[in-house]
Amino acid sequence: MKIAGTGSALPKKVVTNDMLSEFLDTSDEWIRARTGVVSRYVISDEKLEDLAIEAAKKALDNAGMTASQLDFIICSNVVNEYVTPQLSCIIQGGIGATCPCIDINCACAGFIYAVEIAESFYKAGRVKNVLVVSAEEPTRMTDWTDRRTCVLFGDGAGAAVLTPGDNIKSIKLSASSATDKLWQYRLLHPTPYITKEEVDVPLQMKGQDVFKFAVKAAGKDISRILKDMGINADEVDHYLLHQANIRIIHAIRDYLEQPQEKFPTNIENHGNSSSSCCPILLDECNRKGLFKSGDLIAMSAFGAGFVSGAILFEW
């Protein structure tokens, strides 16, 4: 397939590091030096599904398509206010589509996993036009008294329309079970028969373990897709990486021995928006005119699980 259109939507509330320092034992310097984040978009009175629908409509408009032409919708989402129905069904109704739809939870690598699912359905002859939406609100997962986690995240939605074409060149998905490194528990409603101990715990993260996994997994995944195509890192025009931490991005760049100008970022004013990072960055680069026809783009993401993925595609 090929990416025919992109879209994104963000909450209106911008929260700066200085604003966080008003109630946290932190500072702009402390956050910026360790993460690269200066500000982030945070949901206030918006609903996540409305951001997802807006991003989807923008992607369809960018692709010159209508919702009636879609054969499938895939939504990547970790958590939202709905347990059921699935977020993709809400998006389907919001844009006026009638096609089947599914949600997936592949943490921050969800967009790449969704593209692989779309590509597989296309190769099986089941679909032609697929909408992929990543909609995330990780700011609702963290403890806002814990400066180690809450300063990292922002909310938002990104989307892409995939249509027939030979532009997706290679995809590599990986998983390595390490559930104690990055996790969150939430309480379910009780029953008269529950006897086990249950807890409600906000997002927990072992930062050094996540850092090591991210650099290693991204390096291996990107190397694999390059090897599949018989090219080297120098031949890729742009690297779009998951915007988790500027230090991780720099480490991956050093591993690949590539110049900084090949690595566009938006972490400084978005933070980590989970699986939305990649499609939001893709849409921003697209609308800035950064890509030209024929450019080779490598995208890589990693998240809780641990899961990771990389994709090489031609613009």
NUDO-811013 format. One record per atom (N, C-alpha, C): x, y negated, z; residue in one letter. Coordinates in steps of 0.1 Angstrom, whole numbers, padded with zeros to 4 digits, always signed. Example, Ala and Ser with C-alpha at 12.3 -4.5 7.8 and 13.67 -1.06 7.14 Angstrom:
REM residues 2
+0132+0057+0078A
+0123+0045+0078A
+0132+0033+0078A
+0128+0022+0071S
+0137+0011+0071S
+0129+0000+0079S
***
This chain:
REM residues 315
+0008+0012+0000M
+0000+0000+0000M
+0009-0012+0000M
+0003-0024+0001K
+0010-0037+0002K
+0002-0046+0011K
+0009-0055+0017I
+0002-0065+0025I
-0002-0077+0016I
-0016-0078+0015A
-0021-0088+0006A
-0025-0101+0013A
-0027-0101+0026G
-0031-0113+0033G
-0028-0112+0048G
-0025-0123+0054T
-0023-0123+0068T
-0031-0134+0075T
-0033-0133+0088G
-0040-0143+0096G
-0037-0141+0111G
-0039-0152+0118S
-0036-0152+0133S
-0045-0162+0140S
-0047-0160+0153A
-0055-0169+0161A
-0050-0170+0175A
-0049-0181+0181L
-0043-0183+0194L
-0053-0190+0203L
-0052-0188+0216P
-0060-0196+0226P
-0055-0210+0226P
-0064-0219+0230K
-0060-0234+0230K
-0051-0238+0242K
-0051-0230+0253K
-0044-0234+0264K
-0029-0230+0263K
-0020-0240+0264V
-0006-0238+0263V
+0000-0240+0277V
+0007-0230+0282V
+0013-0230+0295V
+0028-0231+0294V
+0034-0241+0299T
+0048-0243+0299T
+0055-0237+0311T
+0068-0235+0310N
+0076-0230+0321N
+0075-0240+0333N
+0074-0253+0330D
+0073-0262+0341D
+0060-0261+0348D
+0049-0258+0341M
+0036-0255+0347M
+0037-0243+0357M
+0044-0233+0353L
+0045-0221+0361L
+0053-0224+0374L
+0063-0233+0372S
+0071-0236+0384S
+0064-0243+0395S
+0051-0248+0392E
+0043-0254+0402E
+0038-0245+0412E
+0037-0232+0409F
+0032-0222+0418F
+0041-0209+0420F
+0051-0209+0412L
+0061-0198+0412L
+0074-0203+0417L
+0082-0194+0423D
+0096-0197+0426D
+0104-0195+0414D
+0103-0204+0404T
+0110-0203+0392T
+0112-0217+0386T
+0118-0218+0374S
+0121-0230+0367S
+0122-0228+0352S
+0121-0239+0345D
+0122-0238+0330D
+0136-0232+0327D
+0146-0236+0334E
+0160-0231+0331E
+0161-0216+0334E
+0155-0211+0345W
+0156-0197+0349W
+0148-0189+0338W
+0136-0193+0334I
+0129-0185+0325I
+0135-0185+0311I
+0139-0197+0306R
+0144-0199+0293R
+0157-0191+0291R
+0166-0191+0301A
+0179-0184+0301A
+0177-0169+0300A
+0167-0164+0307R
+0165-0149+0308R
+0156-0143+0297R
+0148-0151+0292T
+0138-0146+0282T
+0137-0153+0269T
+0141-0166+0269G
+0139-0173+0256G
+0126-0180+0255G
+0117-0178+0265V
+0104-0183+0264V
+0103-0198+0270V
+0097-0207+0263V
+0095-0220+0268V
+0081-0223+0272V
+0072-0218+0263S
+0057-0219+0266S
+0050-0207+0260S
+0038-0206+0263R
+0030-0195+0258R
+0015-0199+0258R
+0007-0192+0249Y
-0007-0194+0248Y
-0014-0185+0257Y
-0024-0190+0265V
-0030-0182+0275V
-0045-0183+0274V
-0052-0172+0274I
-0067-0173+0273I
-0073-0180+0285I
-0082-0189+0283S
-0089-0196+0294S
-0104-0193+0293S
-0110-0201+0284D
-0125-0198+0282D
-0128-0191+0269D
-0118-0186+0262E
-0120-0179+0250E
-0123-0164+0253E
-0128-0157+0244K
-0130-0142+0244K
-0120-0136+0234K
-0114-0126+0238L
-0104-0119+0229L
-0110-0115+0216L
-0122-0110+0217E
-0128-0106+0204E
-0130-0117+0194E
-0133-0129+0199D
-0134-0141+0190D
-0121-0144+0183D
-0110-0143+0191L
-0097-0145+0185L
-0094-0135+0174L
-0098-0122+0177A
-0096-0112+0168A
-0104-0114+0155A
-0116-0118+0156I
-0125-0121+0145I
-0119-0132+0136I
-0114-0143+0143E
-0109-0154+0136E
-0096-0150+0128E
-0088-0142+0134A
-0076-0138+0127A
-0079-0129+0115A
-0089-0120+0117A
-0094-0112+0106A
-0099-0120+0094A
-0107-0130+0097K
-0113-0138+0087K
-0102-0145+0079K
-0092-0150+0086K
-0081-0157+0080K
-0073-0148+0071K
-0071-0136+0075A
-0064-0126+0067A
-0072-0123+0054A
-0085-0121+0056L
-0093-0118+0044L
-0093-0130+0034L
-0094-0142+0039D
-0093-0154+0031D
-0080-0155+0024D
-0069-0152+0031N
-0055-0152+0025N
-0054-0142+0014N
-0061-0131+0016A
-0060-0120+0006A
-0070-0122-0006A
-0078-0132-0004G
-0088-0134-0015G
-0099-0123-0015G
-0102-0118-0004M
-0112-0107-0003M
-0123-0110+0006M
-0134-0102+0005T
-0145-0103+0015T
-0146-0091+0023T
-0152-0092+0034A
-0153-0081+0044A
-0160-0069+0037A
-0169-0071+0028S
-0177-0060+0022S
-0168-0051+0013S
-0156-0056+0010Q
-0146-0048+0002Q
-0138-0039+0011Q
-0139-0040+0024L
-0130-0032+0033L
-0135-0018+0034L
-0126-0008+0034D
-0129+0006+0035D
-0127+0011+0050D
-0119+0003+0057F
-0115+0008+0071F
-0109-0004+0079F
-0112-0004+0092I
-0106-0014+0101I
-0099-0006+0112I
-0087-0010+0115I
-0079-0004+0126I
-0075-0016+0135I
-0079-0015+0148C
-0076-0025+0158C
-0066-0019+0168C
-0055-0026+0169S
-0045-0023+0180S
-0048-0032+0192S
-0050-0025+0203N
-0053-0032+0216N
-0050-0024+0228N
-0043-0030+0238V
-0040-0023+0250V
-0051-0024+0260V
-0056-0036+0262V
-0067-0038+0272V
-0075-0050+0268V
-0088-0049+0271N
-0097-0060+0269N
-0109-0058+0279N
-0118-0067+0279E
-0129-0067+0289E
-0139-0055+0286E
-0139-0051+0273Y
-0148-0040+0270Y
-0142-0026+0272Y
-0148-0018+0279V
-0144-0004+0279V
-0150+0003+0267V
-0162+0000+0264T
-0169+0004+0252T
-0180-0006+0248T
-0183-0010+0236P
-0177-0003+0224P
-0163-0007+0221P
-0157+0000+0211Q
-0144-0003+0207Q
-0143-0017+0201Q
-0131-0024+0203L
-0129-0037+0198L
-0131-0038+0183L
-0127-0028+0176S
-0128-0028+0161S
-0142-0029+0157S
-0152-0022+0164C
-0166-0023+0161C
-0171-0037+0162C
-0166-0044+0173I
-0170-0058+0175I
-0165-0067+0164I
-0152-0064+0159I
-0147-0072+0148I
-0155-0069+0135I
-0158-0056+0133Q
-0166-0053+0121Q
-0179-0061+0120Q
-0186-0062+0131G
-0198-0070+0131G
-0196-0084+0130G
-0185-0089+0136G
-0182-0103+0135G
-0178-0109+0122G
-0172-0100+0113I
-0168-0104+0100I
-0178-0100+0089I
-0188-0092+0093G
-0198-0087+0084G
-0194-0075+0075G
-0185-0067+0081A
-0181-0055+0073A
-0190-0043+0077A
-0190-0033+0069T
-0198-0021+0071T
-0190-0008+0072T
-0177-0009+0071C
-0168+0003+0070C
-0166+0009+0083C
-0161+0021+0083P
-0157+0028+0096P
-0145+0020+0103P
-0143+0022+0116C
-0133+0015+0123C
-0129+0023+0135C
-0116+0021+0139I
-0111+0027+0151I
-0102+0018+0159I
-0100+0020+0172D
-0090+0014+0180D
-0079+0023+0183D
-0067+0018+0184I
-0055+0025+0189I
-0049+0018+0200I
-0042+0025+0209N
-0034+0019+0220N
-0020+0025+0219N
-0012+0018+0212C
+0002+0022+0210C
+0011+0011+0216C
+0006+0004+0226A
+0014-0007+0233A
+0019-0017+0222A
+0031-0022+0224C
+0036-0033+0216C
+0039-0028+0202C
+0040-0015+0199A
+0043-0010+0186A
+0030-0008+0178A
+0019-0012+0183G
+0006-0009+0177G
+0004-0013+0163G
+0009-0025+0159F
+0007-0029+0145F
+0014-0020+0135F
+0026-0016+0139I
+0033-0007+0129I
+0026+0007+0129I
+0022+0012+0140Y
+0015+0024+0140Y
+0002+0023+0132Y
-0005+0012+0133A
-0017+0010+0125A
-0014+0010+0110A
-0003+0003+0106V
+0000+0003+0092V
+0003+0017+0087V
+0010+0025+0095E
+0013+0039+0091E
+0000+0047+0089E
-0010+0045+0098I
-0023+0052+0097I
-0030+0047+0084I
-0030+0034+0081A
-0036+0029+0069A
-0029+0035+0057A
-0016+0036+0057E
-0008+0041+0045E
-0012+0056+0044E
-0013+0063+0055S
-0016+0078+0054S
-0030+0080+0048S
-0040+0072+0053F
-0053+0073+0047F
-0053+0070+0032F
-0045+0060+0028Y
-0045+0056+0014Y
-0039+0068+0006Y
-0028+0074+0011K
-0022+0085+0004K
-0031+0097+0003K
-0040+0098+0013A
-0049+0109+0012A
-0061+0107+0003A
-0062+0095-0003G
-0072+0091-0012G
-0085+0087-0005G
-0084+0083+0008R
-0096+0080+0016R
-0100+0066+0015R
-0090+0057+0013V
-0093+0042+0014V
-0085+0035+0003V
-0089+0023+0001K
-0082+0014-0008K
-0078+0001-0001K
-0088-0005+0007N
-0086-0018+0014N
-0087-0016+0029N
-0077-0019+0036V
-0077-0017+0051V
-0074-0030+0058V
-0082-0033+0068L
-0079-0045+0077L
-0072-0040+0090L
-0060-0045+0093V
-0054-0041+0106V
-0054-0054+0114V
-0059-0052+0126V
-0060-0064+0136V
-0053-0059+0149V
-0044-0068+0154S
-0038-0066+0167S
-0043-0078+0176S
-0050-0074+0186A
-0056-0084+0195A
-0052-0081+0210A
-0045-0090+0216E
-0040-0086+0230E
-0041-0098+0239E
-0044-0094+0252E
-0043-0104+0263E
-0035-0099+0275E
-0022-0097+0273P
-0014-0091+0284P
-0013-0100+0296P
-0017-0113+0295T
-0017-0122+0306T
-0027-0117+0317T
-0036-0109+0312R
-0046-0103+0322R
-0042-0091+0328R
-0030-0086+0325M
-0024-0074+0331M
-0014-0076+0342M
-0009-0088+0343T
+0002-0091+0352T
-0002-0097+0365T
+0007-0096+0375D
+0005-0103+0388D
+0011-0117+0386D
+0002-0127+0388W
+0007-0140+0385W
+0014-0147+0398W
+0017-0138+0407T
+0026-0142+0418T
+0040-0136+0416T
+0042-0128+0405D
+0054-0121+0403D
+0061-0127+0391D
+0072-0135+0394R
+0079-0142+0383R
+0086-0133+0374R
+0088-0120+0377R
+0096-0111+0369R
+0087-0107+0357R
+0074-0107+0358T
+0066-0103+0347T
+0057-0113+0341T
+0050-0121+0349C
+0040-0130+0344C
+0046-0141+0334C
+0059-0144+0336V
+0064-0155+0327V
+0067-0150+0313V
+0066-0137+0311L
+0070-0131+0298L
+0059-0132+0288L
+0046-0132+0292F
+0035-0129+0283F
+0027-0140+0278F
+0021-0139+0266G
+0011-0148+0261G
+0001-0140+0253G
-0010-0146+0250D
-0022-0140+0244D
-0023-0144+0229D
-0030-0136+0221G
-0033-0139+0207G
-0037-0128+0199G
-0040-0130+0186A
-0044-0120+0177A
-0038-0123+0163A
-0034-0112+0157G
-0028-0113+0143G
-0034-0102+0135G
-0035-0104+0122A
-0042-0095+0113A
-0035-0095+0099A
-0037-0083+0092A
-0032-0082+0079A
-0041-0073+0071A
-0043-0077+0058V
-0051-0069+0049V
-0042-0061+0040V
-0044-0048+0039L
-0036-0039+0031L
-0044-0034+0019L
-0038-0035+0007T
-0045-0031-0005T
-0035-0022-0013T
-0040-0016-0024P
-0031-0007-0032P
-0019-0014-0037P
-0008-0008-0037G
+0005-0013-0042G
+0016-0005-0037G
+0028-0006-0043D
+0039+0002-0039D
+0050-0006-0031D
+0045-0014-0022N
+0053-0023-0014N
+0058-0018-0001N
+0050-0009+0005I
+0055-0003+0018I
+0065+0008+0014I
+0077+0006+0018K
+0088+0015+0013K
+0091+0026+0023K
+0091+0023+0036S
+0094+0034+0045S
+0089+0030+0059S
+0085+0040+0067I
+0080+0038+0080I
+0086+0049+0089I
+0090+0045+0101K
+0095+0054+0111K
+0089+0052+0124K
+0082+0062+0130L
+0076+0061+0143L
+0083+0070+0153L
+0084+0065+0165S
+0091+0073+0175S
+0084+0072+0188S
+0086+0083+0197A
+0081+0082+0210A
+0090+0090+0220A
+0091+0085+0232S
+0100+0092+0242S
+0093+0089+0255S
+0087+0100+0261S
+0079+0098+0273S
+0088+0093+0285S
+0084+0081+0290A
+0091+0076+0302A
+0081+0067+0309A
+0071+0073+0314T
+0059+0066+0320T
+0062+0058+0332T
+0074+0060+0338D
+0077+0053+0351D
+0085+0040+0348D
+0087+0037+0336K
+0095+0025+0332K
+0086+0012+0330K
+0075+0014+0325L
+0066+0003+0321L
+0052+0008+0322L
+0044+0004+0332W
+0031+0010+0334W
+0022+0001+0342W
+0009+0004+0341Q
-0001-0003+0350Q
-0012+0007+0353Q
-0017+0007+0365Y
-0029+0015+0369Y
-0041+0005+0371Y
-0053+0010+0368R
-0064+0002+0372R
-0075+0011+0378R
-0082+0006+0388L
-0093+0014+0394L
-0105+0017+0385L
-0109+0029+0385L
-0122+0032+0378L
-0133+0031+0389L
-0145+0031+0384H
-0157+0031+0393H
-0157+0044+0401H
-0160+0044+0414P
-0160+0056+0422P
-0171+0065+0419P
-0169+0078+0423T
-0180+0088+0423T
-0181+0093+0437T
-0192+0100+0441P
-0193+0106+0454P
-0183+0117+0457P
-0176+0121+0446Y
-0168+0133+0447Y
-0153+0130+0447Y
-0149+0118+0445I
-0135+0114+0444I
-0128+0116+0458I
-0118+0124+0459T
-0110+0125+0471T
-0096+0121+0469T
-0091+0120+0457K
-0077+0117+0455K
-0075+0102+0458K
-0063+0099+0462E
-0059+0085+0464E
-0058+0077+0451E
-0064+0065+0450E
-0064+0057+0438E
-0060+0043+0442E
-0052+0037+0432V
-0047+0024+0435V
-0050+0015+0423V
-0049+0002+0425D
-0050-0008+0414D
-0037-0016+0414D
-0029-0014+0404V
-0016-0020+0403V
-0014-0027+0390V
-0010-0040+0391P
-0007-0048+0379P
+0005-0042+0372P
+0008-0048+0360L
+0019-0043+0352L
+0032-0043+0359L
+0039-0031+0358Q
+0052-0029+0365Q
+0062-0026+0354Q
+0074-0031+0356M
+0084-0030+0345M
+0098-0029+0351M
+0105-0019+0347K
+0120-0018+0350K
+0127-0024+0339K
+0131-0037+0341G
+0136-0045+0330G
+0148-0039+0323G
+0158-0035+0330Q
+0170-0029+0324Q
+0167-0017+0316Q
+0159-0008+0321D
+0155+0004+0313D
+0148+0000+0300D
+0139-0009+0301V
+0132-0014+0289V
+0142-0020+0279V
+0151-0028+0284F
+0161-0034+0275F
+0169-0023+0268F
+0174-0014+0275K
+0182-0003+0269K
+0175+0005+0259K
+0162+0008+0262F
+0154+0016+0253F
+0151+0008+0240F
+0148-0005+0242A
+0144-0013+0231A
+0155-0015+0221A
+0167-0017+0225V
+0178-0019+0216V
+0182-0006+0209V
+0182+0005+0217K
+0186+0018+0211K
+0175+0022+0201K
+0162+0021+0205A
+0151+0026+0196A
+0150+0018+0184A
+0151+0004+0185A
+0150-0004+0173A
+0162-0002+0164A
+0174+0000+0169G
+0185+0002+0161G
+0184+0015+0153G
+0179+0026+0160K
+0177+0039+0154K
+0166+0039+0143K
+0155+0033+0147D
+0144+0032+0137D
+0147+0024+0125D
+0153+0013+0127I
+0157+0005+0115I
+0167+0012+0106I
+0177+0018+0113S
+0188+0025+0105S
+0181+0037+0097S
+0171+0043+0103R
+0164+0054+0096R
+0157+0049+0083R
+0150+0038+0084I
+0142+0034+0073I
+0152+0028+0062I
+0163+0023+0066L
+0173+0018+0056L
+0179+0030+0049L
+0182+0041+0057K
+0188+0053+0051K
+0178+0060+0042K
+0165+0060+0045D
+0155+0066+0036D
+0155+0059+0023D
+0158+0046+0022M
+0158+0039+0010M
+0171+0038+0003M
+0182+0043+0010G
+0195+0042+0004G
+0201+0028+0003G
+0197+0020+0013I
+0202+0006+0013I
+0209+0004+0027I
+0217-0008+0027N
+0223-0011+0040N
+0216-0024+0046N
+0220-0027+0058A
+0213-0038+0065A
+0215-0051+0058A
+0226-0053+0050D
+0228-0066+0043D
+0218-0068+0032D
+0211-0058+0027E
+0202-0059+0016E
+0188-0064+0021E
+0186-0063+0034V
+0173-0068+0039V
+0173-0083+0040V
+0162-0090+0036D
+0162-0104+0036D
+0157-0110+0049D
+0148-0103+0056H
+0142-0108+0069H
+0140-0096+0078H
+0143-0099+0091Y
+0140-0089+0102Y
+0130-0095+0111Y
+0118-0089+0112L
+0108-0094+0121L
+0107-0085+0132L
+0112-0089+0144L
+0113-0080+0156L
+0102-0084+0166L
+0098-0074+0174H
+0089-0076+0185H
+0095-0087+0194H
+0087-0097+0197Q
+0091-0109+0204Q
+0090-0106+0220Q
+0098-0097+0225A
+0097-0094+0239A
+0107-0102+0247A
+0119-0104+0242N
+0129-0111+0250N
+0140-0115+0240N
+0144-0127+0241I
+0154-0132+0231I
+0167-0125+0232I
+0170-0120+0244R
+0183-0112+0246R
+0182-0099+0239R
+0170-0093+0239I
+0168-0080+0231I
+0170-0083+0216I
+0164-0094+0211I
+0165-0097+0197I
+0179-0099+0193I
+0187-0106+0202H
+0201-0109+0199H
+0209-0096+0199H
+0206-0087+0208A
+0213-0074+0209A
+0211-0066+0196A
+0198-0065+0192I
+0195-0058+0179I
+0202-0064+0167I
+0202-0077+0167R
+0209-0084+0156R
+0224-0081+0156R
+0230-0081+0168D
+0244-0077+0169D
+0247-0063+0165D
+0237-0054+0168Y
+0239-0040+0164Y
+0238-0039+0149Y
+0230-0046+0143L
+0229-0046+0128L
+0239-0054+0121L
+0247-0062+0129E
+0257-0071+0123E
+0252-0080+0112E
+0240-0087+0115Q
+0234-0096+0106Q
+0233-0110+0111Q
+0233-0120+0102P
+0232-0134+0106P
+0219-0138+0113P
+0220-0148+0121Q
+0208-0152+0128Q
+0197-0157+0119Q
+0200-0163+0108E
+0190-0168+0099E
+0180-0158+0093E
+0184-0145+0094K
+0175-0134+0090K
+0165-0130+0100K
+0166-0136+0112F
+0157-0132+0123F
+0148-0143+0128F
+0137-0146+0121P
+0128-0157+0125P
+0122-0153+0139P
+0120-0163+0147T
+0114-0160+0161T
+0103-0170+0164T
+0094-0166+0172N
+0085-0175+0178N
+0083-0173+0193N
+0092-0165+0199I
+0091-0162+0213I
+0091-0174+0222I
+0099-0184+0217E
+0100-0196+0225E
+0087-0203+0228E
+0077-0202+0219N
+0064-0209+0222N
+0052-0199+0222N
+0055-0186+0222H
+0045-0176+0223H
+0046-0166+0234H
+0059-0163+0238G
+0061-0152+0247G
+0058-0139+0240G
+0057-0129+0249N
+0054-0115+0244N
+0039-0113+0244N
+0033-0112+0232S
+0019-0110+0231S
+0016-0095+0226S
+0024-0086+0231S
+0022-0072+0229S
+0022-0069+0214S
+0012-0060+0209S
+0012-0057+0195S
+0009-0068+0186S
+0004-0079+0191S
+0001-0091+0183S
+0013-0098+0178S
+0025-0096+0185C
+0037-0103+0182C
+0040-0102+0167C
+0041-0090+0162C
+0046-0088+0148C
+0036-0095+0138C
+0023-0092+0139P
+0014-0098+0128P
+0013-0113+0130P
+0014-0119+0142I
+0014-0133+0144I
+0027-0139+0137I
+0038-0134+0140L
+0051-0138+0134L
+0050-0137+0119L
+0045-0126+0114L
+0044-0124+0100L
+0035-0135+0093L
+0024-0138+0100D
+0015-0148+0094D
+0021-0162+0094D
+0028-0165+0105E
+0034-0178+0106E
+0045-0179+0095E
+0053-0169+0093C
+0064-0169+0083C
+0057-0170+0069C
+0046-0163+0067N
+0039-0163+0054N
+0034-0178+0051N
+0028-0184+0061R
+0022-0197+0059R
+0032-0208+0058R
+0044-0206+0063K
+0055-0215+0062K
+0062-0214+0048K
+0059-0203+0041G
+0065-0201+0028G
+0079-0195+0029G
+0082-0188+0040L
+0095-0183+0043L
+0098-0171+0033L
+0088-0164+0029F
+0090-0152+0021F
+0088-0156+0006F
+0096-0150-0002K
+0094-0151-0017K
+0092-0137-0023K
+0086-0136-0034S
+0083-0123-0040S
+0095-0115-0042S
+0094-0103-0038G
+0106-0093-0039G
+0114-0092-0027G
+0112-0101-0017D
+0120-0101-0005D
+0118-0087+0002D
+0128-0082+0008L
+0127-0070+0016L
+0126-0074+0031L
+0116-0069+0038I
+0114-0073+0052I
+0114-0060+0060I
+0121-0060+0071A
+0121-0049+0081A
+0115-0054+0093A
+0105-0047+0098M
+0098-0050+0111M
+0100-0039+0121M
+0102-0043+0133S
+0105-0033+0144S
+0098-0037+0157S
+0092-0027+0164A
+0086-0030+0177A
+0087-0018+0186A
+0086-0021+0199F
+0088-0011+0209F
+0079-0014+0221F
+0074-0004+0228G
+0066-0007+0240G
+0064+0005+0249G
+0055+0003+0259A
+0053+0013+0269A
+0050+0026+0263A
+0055+0036+0270G
+0053+0050+0265G
+0065+0059+0268G
+0077+0056+0263F
+0080+0046+0254F
+0076+0050+0240F
+0071+0040+0232V
+0069+0042+0218V
+0076+0031+0210V
+0080+0034+0197S
+0086+0024+0189S
+0083+0027+0174S
+0086+0018+0166G
+0084+0020+0152G
+0090+0009+0143G
+0093+0012+0131A
+0099+0003+0122A
+0093+0005+0108A
+0092-0005+0100I
+0087-0005+0087I
+0095-0014+0077I
+0097-0009+0066L
+0104-0017+0055L
+0094-0019+0044L
+0092-0031+0041F
+0083-0034+0030F
+0088-0046+0021F
+0083-0046+0009E
+0086-0056-0001E
+0075-0066-0002E
+0079-0079-0001W
+0069-0090-0002W
+0064-0092-0016W
***
